[in-house]
Amino acid sequence: MREARVRQGYTESRIAAAKHFGHEFMMTMPPSAQMPFPLATRAAALEMLQAFLPKAGAGYAQWRNYDFGPGQHTRVSALSPYIRHRLITEEEVVRGVLTQHSPEAAEKFIQEVYWRTYWKGWLEMRPSVWADYLADLDQLGPPNAEAQAAMAGRTGIACFDNWAAELVETGYLHNHARMDGDPASNTLSWRWVAGLQTPGKTYLATPENIATFTQGRFQPEAILHGPAPEGPANPPAQALPAVPKLPDAPFLLLLTEEDLHAESLALRAGQIAGLAGLAPSRDGLSPNVAAFRNAALADGLMRAADHFGQGAPVLDAGALLDHARGLGLTNIVTAYAPVGPIASQLAAFAQQAATQGLALHYVQRAWDRAAWPLATKGFFPFRQHIPSLLPK
Ligand SMILES: Cc1cc2nc3c(=O)[nH]c(=O)nc-3n(C[C@H](O)[C@H](O)[C@H](O)COP(=O)(O)OP(=O)(O)OC[C@H]3O[C@@H](n4cnc5c(N)ncnc54)[C@H](O)[C@@H]3O)c2cc1C
């Protein structure tokens, strides 16, 4: 069958992605069709979680570092884009795992989920690291020829070029090859690799490591690494921003791409007098990442509209304020957005709203409220708290 597909002009990674994400419909579309992928829905995330749960124990601990190639990432969950937008929450994933494994048996997988939470908390207490990263990007300016060749997978380093192609084609990359765009996980993981997060301690690829964890698929000769970049010391942790209590008055519930399971937010349904989605303003995303984000937002709004019995238009800032005023509301509530582009967009929106007598409020998940304050030092001191953080 695969050969027939190749003869029909389907790329290897399209065939692999269809198999990996179980989206056979992708093979009914012409080879040239742009893929809406993966299916950015909560239903797809729950399906993937169910399929993965039996593997979240010893199997995950043993095989999680192995990159078996495009379409073969069956030993890890591939849930990161879904968790990134909270189409499914970290809490649900860990609760799911604990229905089939003891905390000890699934310790490795649970830890990885908490790495994400740790990075979020760490950055939330050191927002200047994100601001400095954006300033450095501005200073760097557009990618030079070498960077462009790397982004296009034309370095001549077989493994790197393959992973670059896989990332562009599927929007996913195995952890061991990684390296999707989450402000905390991506930025801090790259600082970690480069020896900035743990000053002087780099995590650089070696030919032996790549050969081992790709089971010989790649056997690079020597890999020359430059010196670890110099960088400012990590800033001290500052207090987490306070999240005041929600107003008692009715409000407009605003969904953003940061949290797309409004049904599980700690809200009194009776208070929700309107619903809307924040129109994405970020450009510069790869087509697949943007397509995933847009589809995820649509899925989140559709479910929220059903759940809260309200229409859910996608609106930009100005139209949102008009919409709220049109409903006679002066309060807008949204899920707390951690450090990143959406948090910055909401901060600007809050100021704009205030000039028109409207107020933006945040609702924070108990998961973040409990764990983030513990991300004061390295991951290993944070890890000690996981047993007490586990959902009961
Ligand atoms: C350089 C670099 C860049 C990264 N960029 C991102 C990114 O943009 N977005 C992102 O979500 N993760 C990022 N990670 C972390 C990790 O690689 C991915 O979360 C993981 O590979 C996603 O695959 P999965 O869903 O199959 O994970 P699984 O192994 O199945 O783990 C389950 C979930 O736990 C979380 N998780 C697992 N490993 C980590 C980790 N090391 N750090 C933080 N969370 C983790 C993710 O939410 C993941 O979906 C990066 C890691 C490195 C080294």
The ligand as an ORCA input file, in Angstrom:
! r2SCAN-3c Opt
* xyz 0 1
  C      15.222     22.269     22.741
  C      13.864     21.829     23.193
  C      12.746     22.541     22.782
  C      11.485     22.147     23.249
  N      10.390     22.853     22.802
  C       9.172     22.499     23.262
  C       8.000     23.210     22.819
  O       8.077     24.146     22.051
  N       6.791     22.808     23.301
  C       6.667     21.758     24.189
  O       5.563     21.441     24.600
  N       7.750     21.062     24.612
  C       8.991     21.407     24.172
  N      10.083     20.698     24.592
  C       9.905     19.629     25.566
  C       9.690     18.235     24.968
  O      10.614     18.006     23.963
  C       8.286     18.068     24.389
  O       7.320     18.485     25.289
  C       8.011     16.617     23.998
  O       8.968     16.149     23.134
  C       6.655     16.546     23.343
  O       6.437     15.268     22.838
  P       5.315     14.353     23.482
  O       4.048     15.103     23.568
  O       5.330     13.084     22.736
  O       5.902     14.162     24.953
  P       5.783     12.976     26.007
  O       7.131     12.415     26.186
  O       4.681     12.070     25.681
  O       5.440     13.816     27.351
  C       4.103     14.174     27.687
  C       3.971     15.661     27.870
  O       4.830     16.125     28.900
  C       5.361     17.405     28.557
  N       6.826     17.262     28.414
  C       7.518     16.142     28.086
  N       8.850     16.381     28.090
  C       8.981     17.699     28.454
  C      10.108     18.560     28.640
  N      11.348     18.111     28.501
  N       9.869     19.840     28.981
  C       8.611     20.317     29.116
  N       7.497     19.550     28.963
  C       7.690     18.259     28.633
  C       4.727     17.818     27.234
  O       3.592     18.569     27.481
  C       4.393     16.468     26.628
  O       3.338     16.530     25.720
  C      11.360     21.041     24.137
  C      12.488     20.324     24.533
  C      13.745     20.705     24.057
  C      14.923     19.923     24.494
*
